């Protein structure tokens, strides 16, 4: 059966690749043929090569829920995690609906990874019990629906490094268990198969590490061992998905022993970016250099994301103040202010 009656399928595909992502769920529910077409990896590749793909940034944000409070005289409101989306081209902000039954918000400190047209939400702390969760939830941007994935295997872990190859596999490493023991173990999740596989252990325990996928390798940056509790390392190690092996530890991956939270994947020349002491730093080869000064309004960064030669930095001048957002054009090192609606600030 033709995708669109009366038109060759090639022309019909040209029509479908021009549908904005917000209309995918409508397309998918219109007929089975359209749904099958837009779920194909080839559809995503064609859409991207034709210049019709859209960049969508997703981040976990906390909001205070007045209905839930703790502490003396119930004065301390409990933070609730929500997933916020930002479309850089249109400048629009929105909020993803939670999976069914998530009345208390998403797991706190959950990790997010993109896999094809899916968003994978891994682990975090249960918002009611505060215990580490091994849960996996997948949001399809095609059907605008959630589905439950297979739980992360092994001991429950939190504050782990997590990254995706951008296509089908999400990788997890380090973190700590319920006894606060830092972990060396690592696992990989194949989204389409809904299967987990064990990776070889890392050379070191790495609690609160940062996971980044760069150059076909899963880089696990910094973190600390059980005995060091909060004393971050400068080192990193990388897992090669082709050879299924960890490479040697790079002792001086970072300039200083610091939390790697703001580290993100770099561009062609710059391997990594990170924000530190009011600067955006870029790693080229084995040398860190200052790329740009961070605007004062976001001197205390809470979220950093990179895409297509641009760096989004969200933060505040000081802790506790309303959030602001700026985008750095990494080629020209120029900043652009991003309007941040009050609901998301």
C-alpha positions in Angstrom: 0.0 0.0 0.0 1.3 3.5 -0.9 2.3 5.8 1.9 0.1 8.5 0.4 -2.4 7.3 -2.2 -1.8 8.8 -5.6 1.9 9.7 -4.8 5.1 7.7 -5.3 6.6 6.6 -2.0 9.7 8.8 -2.6 7.5 11.9 -2.7 5.5 10.8 0.3 8.7 10.4 2.3 9.7 13.9 1.3 6.5 15.1 2.8 6.9 13.1 6.0 10.5 14.2 6.7 9.2 17.8 6.8 6.7 17.1 9.6 7.8 18.9 12.9 8.7 16.5 15.7 5.7 17.8 17.7 3.5 16.3 14.9 5.1 12.9 15.0 2.6 11.4 17.4 -0.3 12.5 15.2 1.4 11.0 12.1 2.1 7.8 14.0 -1.6 7.5 15.1 -2.9 8.2 11.6 -2.0 4.9 10.0 0.3 1.9 10.6 2.3 2.6 7.4 3.2 6.1 8.5 4.1 4.9 12.0 6.3 2.2 10.6 8.0 4.6 8.2 8.9 7.3 10.8 10.2 4.7 13.2 12.8 3.5 10.7 16.5 4.6 11.4 16.7 5.4 7.7 13.9 8.0 8.2 15.9 9.8 10.8 19.0 9.7 8.6 17.1 11.0 5.6 15.5 13.7 7.7 18.9 14.8 9.1 20.8 14.8 5.8 17.9 16.8 4.2 18.3 19.5 6.9 14.9 18.9 8.4 15.9 17.4 11.8 15.3 19.5 14.9 17.6 19.9 17.9 15.8 19.2 21.2 17.7 19.6 24.5 16.3 17.8 27.5 17.4 18.4 31.1 16.2 17.5 34.6 15.2 20.5 36.7 14.0 20.7 40.3 10.9 22.6 41.4 9.7 23.0 45.0 6.4 21.3 45.6 4.4 23.2 48.3 2.2 20.2 48.8 5.2 18.2 50.1 7.3 19.5 52.9 9.7 18.2 55.6 11.5 19.6 58.6 10.6 21.8 61.5 7.1 23.2 61.2 7.0 21.8 57.7 8.8 24.8 56.4 11.2 22.9 54.0 9.5 22.1 50.7 10.7 18.9 49.0 12.2 19.3 45.5 10.4 17.5 42.6 12.3 16.5 39.4 10.7 17.3 36.1 12.1 17.0 32.5 12.4 20.3 30.6 12.8 20.6 26.9 14.3 23.5 24.9 14.3 24.0 21.2 17.2 26.3 20.3 15.9 27.4 16.9 12.4 28.4 18.0 13.5 29.4 21.6 10.5 27.5 23.0 10.6 25.8 26.4 8.2 23.0 27.5 7.9 20.1 30.0 7.7 16.4 29.2 4.8 14.6 30.8 5.9 12.1 33.4 5.3 8.3 32.9 2.0 7.0 34.3 2.2 6.8 38.1 4.9 9.3 38.6 2.9 11.7 40.7 5.9 12.5 42.9 8.1 13.5 40.0 11.0 11.8 38.3 13.7 10.0 40.4 16.0 12.6 41.9 19.5 12.7 40.2 18.3 10.4 37.4 20.5 10.3 34.3 19.3 11.1 30.8 20.6 9.8 27.5 19.4 10.1 23.9 19.2 7.0 21.7 17.9 7.6 18.2 14.5 9.1 18.6 14.2 7.9 22.2 15.0 9.5 25.5 16.3 7.1 28.2 15.9 7.9 31.9 18.1 5.7 34.1 18.1 5.3 37.8 18.1 8.1 40.4 16.7 8.3 43.9 13.1 7.3 44.6 11.3 10.6 45.4 9.4 9.0 48.3 11.9 6.5 49.9 15.1 8.3 48.7 16.6 4.9 47.9 18.5 4.2 44.8 16.3 3.1 41.9 17.4 0.7 39.1 14.4 1.7 36.9 14.6 2.5 33.2 12.0 4.6 31.4 12.1 5.3 27.7 10.2 8.3 26.1 9.5 8.0 22.3 9.5 11.3 20.5 7.8 9.5 17.7 4.7 8.4 19.6 5.0 10.8 22.6 4.6 7.9 24.9 6.6 6.3 27.7 7.5 2.6 28.1 9.2 0.8 30.9 12.6 -0.7 30.2 14.5 -3.6 31.9 15.9 -2.6 35.2 19.6 -1.9 35.6 21.2 -5.2 36.7 23.4 -5.7 39.8 23.4 -3.7 43.0 21.3 -0.5 43.0 23.6 2.4 42.2 23.4 6.2 42.2 25.5 9.1 41.1 27.0 7.1 38.2 28.4 8.2 34.9 26.1 7.7 31.9 26.2 8.4 28.2 24.9 7.1 24.9 26.4 6.4 21.6 23.6 8.5 20.2 22.0 5.6 18.4 21.1 2.4 20.3 23.3 1.9 23.3 23.4 3.6 26.7 26.5 3.0 28.9 26.6 3.3 32.7 29.7 3.2 35.0 30.7 3.9 38.6 28.6 5.6 41.2 28.0 4.1 44.6 25.7 1.4 46.1 23.3 1.7 49.0 26.2 1.3 51.5 28.0 4.3 49.9 30.7 2.0 48.4 32.1 3.5 45.3 31.9 1.1 42.3 34.2 0.0 39.4 31.6 -1.9 37.5 29.9 -0.8 34.2 27.0 -2.0 32.1 25.5 -1.3 28.7 21.8 -1.1 27.7 20.7 -1.9 24.2 17.5 0.2 23.8 15.9 -1.7 20.9 16.5 -5.1 22.4 15.7 -4.0 26.0 18.8 -5.9 27.2 21.6 -5.2 29.5 25.2 -6.5 29.2 28.1 -6.4 31.7 31.2 -4.5 30.7 34.7 -5.2 32.2 35.3 -3.3 35.4 37.1 0.0 35.3 40.6 0.2 36.8 39.3 2.4 39.7 36.3 3.1 41.8 34.6 6.2 40.5 31.7 7.8 42.5 30.1 11.0 41.1 32.0 10.5 37.8 30.9 12.0 34.5 30.2 9.9 31.5 30.8 11.3 27.9 30.7 9.5 24.6 33.4 11.0 22.3 35.4 9.6 19.4 33.6 6.2 19.5 34.6 5.7 23.1 32.8 6.0 26.5 34.9 8.3 28.6 34.4 8.1 32.4 35.9 11.3 34.0 37.0 12.0 37.5 35.0 10.6 40.5 36.5 9.3 43.7 37.0 6.0 45.6 35.3 4.9 48.7 38.2 5.9 51.0 38.4 9.4 49.4 34.8 10.5 49.9 34.4 13.7 47.9 38.0 14.2 47.0 37.7 14.1 43.2 40.5 12.7 41.0 41.9 14.4 37.9 42.0 11.1 36.0 39.8 9.4 33.4 39.5 6.2 31.5 37.8 5.3 28.3 36.0 2.2 27.1 36.3 1.2 23.4 33.1 -0.3 22.2 34.8 -1.9 19.2 37.4 -3.8 21.2 35.2 -4.1 24.4 38.2 -3.0 26.5 39.1 -0.1 28.8 42.1 1.9 27.8 44.9 3.0 30.2 44.0 5.5 32.9 44.8 9.1 31.9 46.0 10.6 35.2 45.8 14.3 34.3 42.6 14.4 32.3 41.4 17.5 34.2 43.4 20.6 35.2 42.5 20.2 38.8 40.8 17.8 41.2 37.2 19.0 40.8 33.7 17.8 40.3 33.3 16.9 36.6 29.6 17.8 36.4 30.0 20.5 33.8 32.2 18.4 31.4 30.6 17.9 28.0 31.7 16.4 24.7 33.8 18.7 22.5 34.0 19.5 18.8 36.4 18.3 16.1 39.4 20.1 17.5 38.4 20.4 21.2 37.9 17.1 22.8 36.1 18.3 25.9 34.6 21.5 27.4 34.0 22.3 31.0 33.1 25.3 33.1 35.4 26.2 36.0 36.2 29.4 38.0 34.2 31.7 35.6 35.7 30.3 32.4 34.7 27.9 29.7 37.7 25.6 29.2 38.5 23.5 26.2 40.8 20.4 26.1 42.8 20.1 22.9 45.2 17.2 22.9 46.5 17.2 26.5 46.2 20.9 27.1 43.4 22.8 28.7 42.9 26.4 27.6 40.4 29.2 28.3 37.8 29.3 25.5 35.7 32.1 26.8 34.7 34.0 29.9 31.3 33.0 31.4 28.8 35.8 31.6 28.3 37.0 35.2 24.7 36.0 35.2 25.6 32.3 34.9 28.8 32.3 36.8 27.4 29.5 39.0 26.5 26.9 36.2 23.9 24.3 37.0 23.5 22.8 33.5 25.8 22.6 30.5 25.0 21.1 27.1 26.8 21.1 23.8 25.4 20.6 20.2 26.5 21.5 16.7 29.2 24.0 17.7 27.1 25.6 20.4 27.3 25.4 24.2 24.2 26.1 26.4 25.1 27.2 29.9 22.3 27.6 32.5 23.0 29.0 35.9 22.8 31.9 38.3 25.1 34.7 39.6 25.0 33.1 43.0 23.4 30.0 44.5 19.7 30.3 45.1 19.1 33.1 42.6 16.8 32.8 39.6 18.4 31.0 36.6 19.6 32.6 33.4 20.7 31.0 30.1 23.3 31.8 27.5 24.5 30.1 24.4 28.2 30.2 23.4 29.1 30.0 19.7 32.3 27.9 20.0 33.8 29.0 16.7 33.5 32.7 17.3 33.5 32.6 21.1 30.5 34.9 21.3 27.6 34.6 23.7 23.9 35.1 23.1 21.4 35.6 25.9 18.5 33.1 25.9 15.1 34.1 27.1 14.2 31.8 30.0 10.5 31.8 31.0 9.8 32.3 34.7 8.4 28.8 34.9 11.8 27.3 34.0 14.0 29.8 35.9 
